[in-house]
Amino acid sequence: MFKGMATLALGSGMAKIIGLLSIQVLTRIYSPEDFGILSVFTAMLLILTPLMTLRYELAVPLPGRDGAAMTLMALSSALLVLMTLLIGVFLWLAGPSLLTLVSMEAITPYRGLLVLALFLTALYEILQIWAVRRRAYPIIARTQLQQSVVGAVAKIGLGVAGMMPLGLLLGHVIGAGAGMMAVIRAFHGDVRRFWRHVTLHRARTMLRHYRGFPIYRLPAQLLQIFSSQSPLLLTAAIYNSATTGQLGLALMTLALPMNLLGYTTSKAYYAEIASLGRKRPKEIREVTYSVIKRLLALSIAPALVLLALGEDLFALAFGAQWELAGQLASILAIYLLFQFIHAPASHLLSLFERQRLLLMLNVQRTALTIACFTAAHVLDLPIESVVLLYSITLSAHYLFSLLMSLRVIPR
């Protein structure tokens, strides 16, 4: 498992390094206002992506038989096509008024691009989860690297061509579609081998058996994504677009180590505990504690460096106009440590079918996030103060969620 984690971390690390290097170029081509539009676009993308499959693809690693898992793949793909059509029509007809209502009218001209990005992102997630089941970590690592390179080159090239802010958005979409064919070619044989097991009766059985994913996991993940992106959305509503861009760059930079050591390695952890199964809780507990200890050891140094030198590092890397982003990143480093060690533990709730608890934890996180920014609006706090309040509150939430997740492992 740790070898798989290392492979994923290497591929993701190289991809994130390329992304970090490209940001240094992009911040000299695009303005903070352009990054503000990109931040809102990616926030909408993250919020709507779980709707595309109702999160049935997350159950793919769980069945013991490949035929059942392939049925879940087919079910997720059918839902993706249906939801793309529904969301596309909805955004085309009601998008302008709805986006204006939530203070995101800046992306109204790009809603067609948003639908395309939703389809490509969800399709890659479906393909990637089969790779996780197969423990084909080198393929995942290569495609992530491809996406980063293609997306960075596209953003820079389109920006040099004067396409602002469209270049940032279009480059993001192009990057999301890169590497797709490599995954399809790698698992074409699996599709041919197990497609005969996909039947309408089995699809209905999968719909019923894993109904906890759309009933509890989907709203839980929507709340998780909303609460992670709501600082940008609420900042856009309370402050100006330049401040939103500064916070967007801070969150984007913090996402690099988080994706590298947190969410990326949790894929290998999920594959491992799914293969162990719920009947081997002792082994699952040992693996879980081992993963948490390693993530804690890996995350202490980056968090301390960012806390102490965030402002100077941002000014050096991105230019003096991004000093505020460095200040905000230093403050957010307080909860980065807890977010690292909490990332894999949420998969325990899927394995032991405790999606209802996951939903409640994400309701708590959303309520705490909204409360922090509501206090900022009522008390007219500066952005630095509200981010500090948010960082401390989220640290307590992640620690509580970790403890609750560990308690679901039976003794």
GITAGI-V689071 format. One record per pair of residues at least 24 apart in sequence whose ideal C-beta (glycine too) atoms are under 10 Angstrom apart, sorted by sequence separation. I is the first residue (numbers start at 1). J is the second residue. If there is no record, write none. Layout:
# GITAGI-V689071
I,J ; I,J
This chain:
# GITAGI-V689071
52,76 ; 53,77 ; 55,79 ; 56,80 ; 87,111 ; 88,112 ; 91,115 ; 150,174 ; 151,175 ; 154,178 ; 306,330 ; 307,331 ; 369,393 ; 53,78 ; 54,79 ; 90,115 ; 147,172 ; 150,175 ; 151,176 ; 153,178 ; 266,291 ; 305,330 ; 306,331 ; 307,332 ; 308,333 ; 368,393 ; 369,394 ; 53,79 ; 54,80 ; 88,114 ; 89,115 ; 149,175 ; 150,176 ; 151,177 ; 265,291 ; 269,295 ; 306,332 ; 307,333 ; 368,394 ; 52,79 ; 53,80 ; 87,114 ; 88,115 ; 91,118 ; 147,174 ; 148,175 ; 150,177 ; 151,178 ; 228,255 ; 306,333 ; 307,334 ; 51,79 ; 52,80 ; 54,82 ; 87,115 ; 88,116 ; 147,175 ; 150,178 ; 305,333 ; 306,334 ; 365,393 ; 368,396 ; 369,397 ; 52,81 ; 53,82 ; 54,83 ; 146,175 ; 147,176 ; 149,178 ; 150,179 ; 265,294 ; 266,295 ; 303,332 ; 304,333 ; 307,336 ; 365,394 ; 368,397 ; 52,82 ; 53,83 ; 85,115 ; 88,118 ; 147,177 ; 148,178 ; 149,179 ; 265,295 ; 303,333 ; 306,336 ; 307,337 ; 367,397 ; 52,83 ; 84,115 ; 87,118 ; 88,119 ; 147,178 ; 148,179 ; 302,333 ; 303,334 ; 51,83 ; 52,84 ; 84,116 ; 87,119 ; 146,178 ; 147,179 ; 303,335 ; 365,397 ; 145,178 ; 146,179 ; 147,180 ; 261,294 ; 262,295 ; 265,298 ; 303,336 ; 304,337 ; 364,397 ; 365,398 ; 52,86 ; 84,118 ; 85,119 ; 144,178 ; 145,179 ; 146,180 ; 261,295 ; 302,336 ; 303,337 ; 48,83 ; 51,86 ; 52,87 ; 83,118 ; 84,119 ; 143,178 ; 144,179 ; 146,181 ; 302,337 ; 303,338 ; 362,397 ; 365,400 ; 51,87 ; 83,119 ; 143,179 ; 146,182 ; 262,298 ; 303,339 ; 361,397 ; 364,400 ; 365,401 ; 142,179 ; 143,180 ; 261,298 ; 262,299 ; 299,336 ; 300,337 ; 303,340 ; 361,398 ; 364,401 ; 80,118 ; 81,119 ; 84,122 ; 143,181 ; 260,298 ; 261,299 ; 299,337 ; 302,340 ; 48,87 ; 80,119 ; 83,122 ; 84,123 ; 140,179 ; 143,182 ; 299,338 ; 361,400 ; 362,401 ; 139,179 ; 142,182 ; 143,183 ; 299,339 ; 300,340 ; 361,401 ; 364,404 ; 142,183 ; 257,298 ; 258,299 ; 261,302 ; 296,337 ; 299,340 ; 360,401 ; 80,122 ; 81,123 ; 257,299 ; 260,302 ; 295,337 ; 296,338 ; 298,340 ; 299,341 ; 48,91 ; 79,122 ; 80,123 ; 139,182 ; 140,183 ; 143,186 ; 298,341 ; 358,401 ; 361,404 ; 139,183 ; 142,186 ; 258,302 ; 296,340 ; 297,341 ; 299,343 ; 357,401 ; 360,404 ; 361,405 ; 77,122 ; 80,125 ; 257,302 ; 295,340 ; 296,341 ; 76,122 ; 77,123 ; 80,126 ; 139,185 ; 256,302 ; 257,303 ; 295,341 ; 358,404 ; 44,91 ; 76,123 ; 79,126 ; 136,183 ; 139,186 ; 294,341 ; 295,342 ; 357,404 ; 358,405 ; 138,186 ; 139,187 ; 254,302 ; 292,340 ; 293,341 ; 295,343 ; 357,405 ; 76,125 ; 77,126 ; 254,303 ; 257,306 ; 292,341 ; 295,344 ; 76,126 ; 77,127 ; 136,186 ; 291,341 ; 292,342 ; 295,345 ; 354,404 ; 357,407 ; 358,408 ; 121,172 ; 128,179 ; 136,187 ; 292,343 ; 354,405 ; 357,408 ; 74,126 ; 117,169 ; 121,173 ; 124,176 ; 127,179 ; 131,183 ; 134,186 ; 254,306 ; 291,343 ; 292,344 ; 331,383 ; 349,401 ; 73,126 ; 76,129 ; 113,166 ; 117,170 ; 120,173 ; 123,176 ; 124,177 ; 127,180 ; 130,183 ; 134,187 ; 253,306 ; 291,344 ; 292,345 ; 331,384 ; 334,387 ; 338,391 ; 345,398 ; 352,405 ; 354,407 ; 72,126 ; 73,127 ; 76,130 ; 116,170 ; 119,173 ; 120,174 ; 122,176 ; 123,177 ; 124,178 ; 133,187 ; 291,345 ; 330,384 ; 331,385 ; 334,388 ; 354,408 ; 44,99 ; 110,165 ; 114,169 ; 117,172 ; 118,173 ; 120,175 ; 121,176 ; 124,179 ; 127,182 ; 128,183 ; 131,186 ; 328,383 ; 331,386 ; 332,387 ; 335,390 ; 336,391 ; 339,394 ; 342,397 ; 343,398 ; 346,401 ; 349,404 ; 353,408 ; 73,129 ; 110,166 ; 113,169 ; 117,173 ; 120,176 ; 121,177 ; 124,180 ; 127,183 ; 130,186 ; 131,187 ; 134,190 ; 250,306 ; 254,310 ; 288,344 ; 327,383 ; 328,384 ; 331,387 ; 332,388 ; 334,390 ; 335,391 ; 338,394 ; 339,395 ; 342,398 ; 345,401 ; 346,402 ; 348,404 ; 349,405 ; 352,408 ; 72,129 ; 73,130 ; 109,166 ; 113,170 ; 116,173 ; 117,174 ; 119,176 ; 120,177 ; 123,180 ; 126,183 ; 127,184 ; 130,187 ; 133,190 ; 253,310 ; 287,344 ; 288,345 ; 327,384 ; 330,387 ; 331,388 ; 334,391 ; 335,392 ; 338,395 ; 341,398 ; 342,399 ; 345,402 ; 348,405 ; 351,408 ; 352,409 ; 44,102 ; 72,130 ; 107,165 ; 117,175 ; 118,176 ; 119,177 ; 120,178 ; 328,386 ; 329,387 ; 330,388 ; 331,389 ; 332,390 ; 333,391 ; 334,392 ; 335,393 ; 336,394 ; 337,395 ; 338,396 ; 339,397 ; 340,398 ; 341,399 ; 342,400 ; 344,402 ; 345,403 ; 347,405 ; 348,406 ; 351,409 ; 352,410 ; 40,99 ; 106,165 ; 110,169 ; 113,172 ; 114,173 ; 117,176 ; 124,183 ; 127,186 ; 288,347 ; 324,383 ; 328,387 ; 331,390 ; 332,391 ; 335,394 ; 336,395 ; 338,397 ; 339,398 ; 342,401 ; 343,402 ; 345,404 ; 346,405 ; 348,407 ; 349,408 ; 44,104 ; 69,129 ; 70,130 ; 73,133 ; 109,169 ; 110,170 ; 113,173 ; 116,176 ; 117,177 ; 120,180 ; 123,183 ; 127,187 ; 130,190 ; 250,310 ; 253,313 ; 288,348 ; 324,384 ; 327,387 ; 328,388 ; 331,391 ; 334,394 ; 335,395 ; 338,398 ; 342,402 ; 345,405 ; 348,408 ; 43,104 ; 69,130 ; 72,133 ; 116,177 ; 123,184 ; 130,191 ; 253,314 ; 330,391 ; 331,392 ; 334,395 ; 335,396 ; 337,398 ; 338,399 ; 341,402 ; 342,403 ; 344,405 ; 345,406 ; 348,409 ; 40,102 ; 45,107 ; 107,169 ; 332,394 ; 335,397 ; 336,398 ; 337,399 ; 338,400 ; 40,103 ; 41,104 ; 44,107 ; 70,133 ; 110,173 ; 285,348 ; 328,391 ; 335,398 ; 338,401 ; 339,402 ; 342,405 ; 345,408 ; 40,104 ; 43,107 ; 66,130 ; 69,133 ; 250,314 ; 253,317 ; 284,348 ; 335,399 ; 338,402 ; 345,409 ; 40,105 ; 41,106 ; 57,122 ; 69,134 ; 249,314 ; 253,318 ; 40,106 ; 41,107 ; 44,110 ; 48,114 ; 52,118 ; 60,126 ; 37,104 ; 40,107 ; 44,111 ; 48,115 ; 51,118 ; 52,119 ; 58,125 ; 66,133 ; 284,351 ; 45,113 ; 49,117 ; 57,125 ; 60,128 ; 61,129 ; 66,134 ; 246,314 ; 284,352 ; 37,106 ; 38,107 ; 41,110 ; 45,114 ; 48,117 ; 49,118 ; 52,121 ; 53,122 ; 57,126 ; 60,129 ; 61,130 ; 249,318 ; 253,322 ; 36,106 ; 37,107 ; 40,110 ; 41,111 ; 44,114 ; 48,118 ; 49,119 ; 52,122 ; 53,123 ; 55,125 ; 56,126 ; 57,127 ; 59,129 ; 60,130 ; 63,133 ; 281,351 ; 51,122 ; 52,123 ; 57,128 ; 58,129 ; 61,132 ; 62,133 ; 273,344 ; 281,352 ; 37,109 ; 41,113 ; 42,114 ; 45,117 ; 49,121 ; 50,122 ; 53,125 ; 57,129 ; 60,132 ; 61,133 ; 250,322 ; 253,325 ; 272,344 ; 33,106 ; 37,110 ; 41,114 ; 44,117 ; 45,118 ; 48,121 ; 49,122 ; 52,125 ; 53,126 ; 56,129 ; 57,130 ; 60,133 ; 61,134 ; 249,322 ; 252,325 ; 253,326 ; 274,347 ; 278,351 ; 44,118 ; 48,122 ; 52,126 ; 58,132 ; 61,135 ; 250,324 ; 251,325 ; 254,328 ; 262,336 ; 269,343 ; 270,344 ; 273,347 ; 277,351 ; 278,352 ; 42,117 ; 45,120 ; 46,121 ; 50,125 ; 57,132 ; 246,321 ; 249,324 ; 250,325 ; 253,328 ; 254,329 ; 265,340 ; 269,344 ; 272,347 ; 273,348 ; 276,351 ; 278,353 ; 41,117 ; 45,121 ; 49,125 ; 53,129 ; 245,321 ; 246,322 ; 249,325 ; 250,326 ; 253,329 ; 257,333 ; 263,339 ; 266,342 ; 268,344 ; 269,345 ; 270,346 ; 271,347 ; 274,350 ; 45,122 ; 245,322 ; 246,323 ; 247,324 ; 248,325 ; 249,326 ; 250,327 ; 251,328 ; 252,329 ; 262,339 ; 263,340 ; 266,343 ; 267,344 ; 270,347 ; 273,350 ; 274,351 ; 246,324 ; 247,325 ; 250,328 ; 251,329 ; 254,332 ; 258,336 ; 262,340 ; 265,343 ; 266,344 ; 269,347 ; 270,348 ; 273,351 ; 242,321 ; 245,324 ; 246,325 ; 249,328 ; 250,329 ; 253,332 ; 254,333 ; 257,336 ; 261,340 ; 262,341 ; 264,343 ; 265,344 ; 266,345 ; 269,348 ; 273,352 ; 245,325 ; 246,326 ; 248,328 ; 249,329 ; 250,330 ; 261,341 ; 262,342 ; 263,343 ; 266,346 ; 267,347 ; 270,350 ; 243,324 ; 246,327 ; 247,328 ; 250,331 ; 251,332 ; 254,335 ; 258,339 ; 262,343 ; 263,344 ; 266,347 ; 270,351 ; 242,324 ; 243,325 ; 246,328 ; 247,329 ; 250,332 ; 254,336 ; 257,339 ; 258,340 ; 261,343 ; 262,344 ; 246,329 ; 250,333 ; 257,340 ; 259,343 ; 243,328 ; 247,332 ; 254,339 ; 258,343 ; 235,328 ; 231,328 ; 231,332 ; 292,402 ; 228,339 ; 73,187 ; 292,406 ; 144,259 ; 38,155 ; 73,190 ; 74,191 ; 288,405 ; 289,406 ; 73,191 ; 288,406 ; 70,190 ; 74,194 ; 144,264 ; 289,409 ; 69,190 ; 70,191 ; 73,194 ; 74,195 ; 285,406 ; 288,409 ; 73,195 ; 224,346 ; 70,193 ; 71,194 ; 74,197 ; 75,198 ; 141,264 ; 8,132 ; 41,165 ; 45,169 ; 66,190 ; 70,194 ; 71,195 ; 74,198 ; 140,264 ; 285,409 ; 30,155 ; 34,159 ; 69,194 ; 70,195 ; 73,198 ; 74,199 ; 78,203 ; 221,346 ; 284,409 ; 285,410 ; 11,137 ; 15,141 ; 22,148 ; 26,152 ; 29,155 ; 30,156 ; 42,168 ; 67,193 ; 68,194 ; 70,196 ; 71,197 ; 72,198 ; 220,346 ; 284,410 ; 285,411 ; 10,137 ; 11,138 ; 14,141 ; 15,142 ; 18,145 ; 21,148 ; 22,149 ; 25,152 ; 29,156 ; 37,164 ; 38,165 ; 41,168 ; 42,169 ; 45,172 ; 66,193 ; 67,194 ; 70,197 ; 71,198 ; 75,202 ; 137,264 ; 140,267 ; 281,408 ; 282,409 ; 4,132 ; 7,135 ; 9,137 ; 10,138 ; 11,139 ; 12,140 ; 13,141 ; 14,142 ; 15,143 ; 16,144 ; 17,145 ; 19,147 ; 20,148 ; 37,165 ; 41,169 ; 45,173 ; 66,194 ; 67,195 ; 69,197 ; 70,198 ; 71,199 ; 74,202 ; 75,203 ; 79,207 ; 140,268 ; 281,409 ; 282,410 ; 7,136 ; 8,137 ; 11,140 ; 12,141 ; 15,144 ; 16,145 ; 18,147 ; 19,148 ; 22,151 ; 23,152 ; 26,155 ; 29,158 ; 30,159 ; 36,165 ; 37,166 ; 38,167 ; 39,168 ; 65,194 ; 67,196 ; 68,197 ; 71,200 ; 74,203 ; 75,204 ; 104,233 ; 217,346 ; 220,349 ; 281,410 ; 282,411 ; 7,137 ; 8,138 ; 11,141 ; 14,144 ; 15,145 ; 18,148 ; 19,149 ; 22,152 ; 25,155 ; 26,156 ; 29,159 ; 34,164 ; 35,165 ; 38,168 ; 42,172 ; 67,197 ; 68,198 ; 71,201 ; 72,202 ; 76,206 ; 103,233 ; 106,236 ; 137,267 ; 281,411 ; 4,135 ; 6,137 ; 7,138 ; 10,141 ; 11,142 ; 13,144 ; 14,145 ; 15,146 ; 17,148 ; 18,149 ; 21,152 ; 22,153 ; 25,156 ; 28,159 ; 29,160 ; 33,164 ; 34,165 ; 37,168 ; 38,169 ; 41,172 ; 45,176 ; 66,197 ; 67,198 ; 71,202 ; 72,203 ; 75,206 ; 102,233 ; 103,234 ; 137,268 ; 278,409 ; 279,410 ; 3,135 ; 4,136 ; 5,137 ; 7,139 ; 8,140 ; 9,141 ; 11,143 ; 12,144 ; 13,145 ; 15,147 ; 16,148 ; 19,151 ; 20,152 ; 23,155 ; 33,165 ; 34,166 ; 37,169 ; 41,173 ; 65,197 ; 67,199 ; 70,202 ; 71,203 ; 74,206 ; 75,207 ; 104,236 ; 135,267 ; 217,349 ; 278,410 ; 4,137 ; 7,140 ; 8,141 ; 11,144 ; 12,145 ; 15,148 ; 18,151 ; 19,152 ; 22,155 ; 26,159 ; 29,162 ; 31,164 ; 34,167 ; 35,168 ; 38,171 ; 71,204 ; 103,236 ; 104,237 ; 135,268 ; 216,349 ; 217,350 ; 1,135 ; 3,137 ; 4,138 ; 7,141 ; 11,145 ; 14,148 ; 15,149 ; 18,152 ; 22,156 ; 25,159 ; 30,164 ; 31,165 ; 34,168 ; 38,172 ; 68,202 ; 71,205 ; 72,206 ; 102,236 ; 103,237 ; 137,271 ; 216,350 ; 221,355 ; 224,358 ; 6,141 ; 7,142 ; 10,145 ; 11,146 ; 14,149 ; 18,153 ; 25,160 ; 29,164 ; 30,165 ; 34,169 ; 67,202 ; 71,206 ; 72,207 ; 75,210 ; 79,214 ; 102,237 ; 103,238 ; 106,241 ; 132,267 ; 136,271 ; 220,355 ; 223,358 ; 224,359 ; 227,362 ; 230,365 ; 234,369 ; 238,373 ; 4,140 ; 8,144 ; 12,148 ; 15,151 ; 19,155 ; 71,207 ; 131,267 ; 132,268 ; 135,271 ; 217,353 ; 219,355 ; 220,356 ; 223,359 ; 226,362 ; 227,363 ; 230,366 ; 234,370 ; 237,373 ; 238,374 ; 247,383 ; 251,387 ; 273,409 ; 4,141 ; 11,148 ; 15,152 ; 30,167 ; 68,205 ; 69,206 ; 72,209 ; 133,270 ; 134,271 ; 135,272 ; 212,349 ; 213,350 ; 216,353 ; 218,355 ; 220,357 ; 221,358 ; 222,359 ; 223,360 ; 224,361 ; 225,362 ; 227,364 ; 228,365 ; 239,376 ; 246,383 ; 250,387 ; 29,167 ; 30,168 ; 68,206 ; 72,210 ; 106,244 ; 129,267 ; 132,270 ; 133,271 ; 212,350 ; 216,354 ; 217,355 ; 220,358 ; 221,359 ; 223,361 ; 224,362 ; 227,365 ; 228,366 ; 231,369 ; 234,372 ; 235,373 ; 238,376 ; 239,377 ; 29,168 ; 128,267 ; 132,271 ; 216,355 ; 217,356 ; 219,358 ; 220,359 ; 223,362 ; 226,365 ; 227,366 ; 230,369 ; 234,373 ; 238,377 ; 243,382 ; 244,383 ; 247,386 ; 131,271 ; 135,275 ; 210,350 ; 213,353 ; 215,355 ; 216,356 ; 219,359 ; 220,360 ; 222,362 ; 223,363 ; 226,366 ; 227,367 ; 229,369 ; 230,370 ; 233,373 ; 234,374 ; 237,377 ; 243,383 ; 247,387 ; 26,167 ; 68,209 ; 72,213 ; 129,270 ; 133,274 ; 212,353 ; 214,355 ; 215,356 ; 216,357 ; 217,358 ; 218,359 ; 220,361 ; 221,362 ; 223,364 ; 224,365 ; 225,366 ; 227,368 ; 228,369 ; 231,372 ; 235,376 ; 26,168 ; 68,210 ; 129,271 ; 132,274 ; 133,275 ; 212,354 ; 213,355 ; 216,358 ; 217,359 ; 220,362 ; 223,365 ; 224,366 ; 227,369 ; 230,372 ; 231,373 ; 234,376 ; 238,380 ; 63,206 ; 210,353 ; 212,355 ; 216,359 ; 219,362 ; 220,363 ; 223,366 ; 226,369 ; 227,370 ; 230,373 ; 234,377 ; 238,381 ; 239,382 ; 211,355 ; 212,356 ; 215,359 ; 216,360 ; 219,363 ; 222,366 ; 223,367 ; 226,370 ; 239,383 ; 26,171 ; 210,355 ; 217,362 ; 220,365 ; 238,383 ; 63,209 ; 212,358 ; 216,362 ; 223,369 ; 59,206 ; 62,209 ; 63,210 ; 212,359 ; 239,386 ; 62,210 ; 235,383 ; 238,386 ; 22,171 ; 56,206 ; 59,209 ; 60,210 ; 56,207 ; 59,210 ; 62,213 ; 235,386 ; 58,210 ; 231,383 ; 234,386 ; 235,387 ; 54,207 ; 59,212 ; 56,210 ; 59,213 ; 55,210 ; 56,211 ; 58,213 ; 231,386 ; 19,175 ; 54,210 ; 57,213 ; 231,387 ; 234,390 ; 54,211 ; 55,212 ; 56,213 ; 55,213 ; 56,214 ; 59,217 ; 54,213 ; 55,214 ; 58,217 ; 231,390 ; 15,175 ; 53,213 ; 54,214 ; 55,215 ; 58,218 ; 230,390 ; 53,214 ; 54,215 ; 55,216 ; 56,217 ; 55,217 ; 56,218 ; 50,213 ; 51,214 ; 54,217 ; 55,218 ; 58,221 ; 231,394 ; 50,214 ; 54,218 ; 55,219 ; 53,218 ; 55,220 ; 55,221 ; 228,394 ; 50,217 ; 51,218 ; 55,222 ; 227,394 ; 50,218 ; 50,219 ; 50,220 ; 51,221 ; 227,397 ; 50,221 ; 51,222 ; 49,221 ; 50,222 ; 49,222 ; 47,221 ; 48,222 ; 50,224 ; 46,221 ; 47,222 ; 50,225 ; 46,222 ; 47,223 ; 49,225 ; 48,225 ; 46,224 ; 47,225 ; 46,225 ; 47,226 ; 45,225 ; 46,226 ; 47,228 ; 43,225 ; 46,228 ; 47,229 ; 43,226 ; 46,229 ; 47,230 ; 45,229 ; 43,228 ; 44,229 ; 43,229 ; 47,233 ; 42,229 ; 43,230 ; 43,231 ; 40,229 ; 43,232 ; 44,233 ; 39,229 ; 42,232 ; 43,233 ; 39,231 ; 40,232 ; 39,232 ; 40,233 ; 43,236 ; 39,233 ; 36,232 ; 39,235 ; 40,236 ; 39,236 ; 36,235 ; 37,236 ; 36,236 ; 40,241 ; 39,241 ; 36,240 ; 37,241 ; 40,244 ; 36,241 ; 39,244 ; 43,248 ; 35,241 ; 36,242 ; 39,245 ; 42,248 ; 61,267 ; 33,240 ; 34,241 ; 35,242 ; 36,243 ; 37,244 ; 38,245 ; 39,246 ; 32,240 ; 33,241 ; 36,244 ; 37,245 ; 39,247 ; 40,248 ; 43,251 ; 62,270 ; 32,241 ; 33,242 ; 35,244 ; 36,245 ; 39,248 ; 42,251 ; 61,270 ; 31,241 ; 32,242 ; 35,245 ; 36,246 ; 38,248 ; 39,249 ; 42,252 ; 61,271 ; 64,274 ; 31,242 ; 32,243 ; 33,244 ; 34,245 ; 35,246 ; 36,247 ; 37,248 ; 38,249 ; 61,272 ; 63,274 ; 64,275 ; 32,244 ; 33,245 ; 35,247 ; 36,248 ; 39,251 ; 58,270 ; 61,273 ; 62,274 ; 32,245 ; 35,248 ; 36,249 ; 39,252 ; 61,274 ; 62,275 ; 64,277 ; 31,245 ; 32,246 ; 35,249 ; 38,252 ; 60,274 ; 61,275 ; 30,245 ; 59,274 ; 62,277 ; 32,248 ; 62,278 ; 32,249 ; 35,252 ; 27,245 ; 27,249 ; 26,249 ; 23,249 ; 23,252 ; 23,253 ; 20,252 ; 19,252 ; 20,253 ; 23,256 ; 19,253 ; 19,255 ; 20,256 ; 16,253 ; 19,256 ; 20,257 ; 16,255 ; 17,256 ; 16,256 ; 19,259 ; 15,256 ; 16,257 ; 16,258 ; 13,256 ; 16,259 ; 17,260 ; 12,256 ; 13,257 ; 15,259 ; 16,260 ; 15,260 ; 13,259 ; 14,260 ; 12,259 ; 13,260 ; 12,260 ; 13,261 ; 16,264 ; 11,260 ; 12,261 ; 15,264 ; 9,259 ; 10,260 ; 9,260 ; 12,263 ; 13,264 ; 8,260 ; 9,261 ; 12,264 ; 8,261 ; 11,264 ; 12,265 ; 10,264 ; 8,263 ; 9,264 ; 12,267 ; 5,261 ; 8,264 ; 9,265 ; 7,264 ; 8,265 ; 7,265 ; 8,266 ; 5,264 ; 6,265 ; 8,267 ; 9,268 ; 5,265 ; 8,268 ; 4,265 ; 5,266 ; 7,268 ; 5,267 ; 6,268 ; 2,265 ; 4,267 ; 5,268 ; 1,265 ; 4,268 ; 5,269 ; 3,268 ; 4,269 ; 2,268 ; 1,268 ; 2,269 ; 4,271 ; 5,272 ; 1,269 ; 4,272 ; 1,271 ; 2,272 ; 1,272 ; 1,273 ; 1,275 ; 2,287 ; 1,287 ; 5,291 ; 61,347 ; 27,314 ; 35,322 ; 2,290 ; 62,350 ; 1,290 ; 2,291 ; 5,294 ; 9,298 ; 32,321 ; 58,347 ; 61,350 ; 62,351 ; 1,291 ; 5,295 ; 27,317 ; 28,318 ; 31,321 ; 32,322 ; 35,325 ; 61,351 ; 27,318 ; 28,319 ; 59,350 ; 62,353 ; 2,294 ; 24,316 ; 26,318 ; 27,319 ; 32,324 ; 58,350 ; 24,317 ; 25,318 ; 28,321 ; 32,325 ; 23,317 ; 24,318 ; 27,321 ; 23,318 ; 24,319 ; 27,322 ; 55,350 ; 21,317 ; 20,317 ; 58,355 ; 20,318 ; 27,325 ; 23,322 ; 55,355 ; 5,344
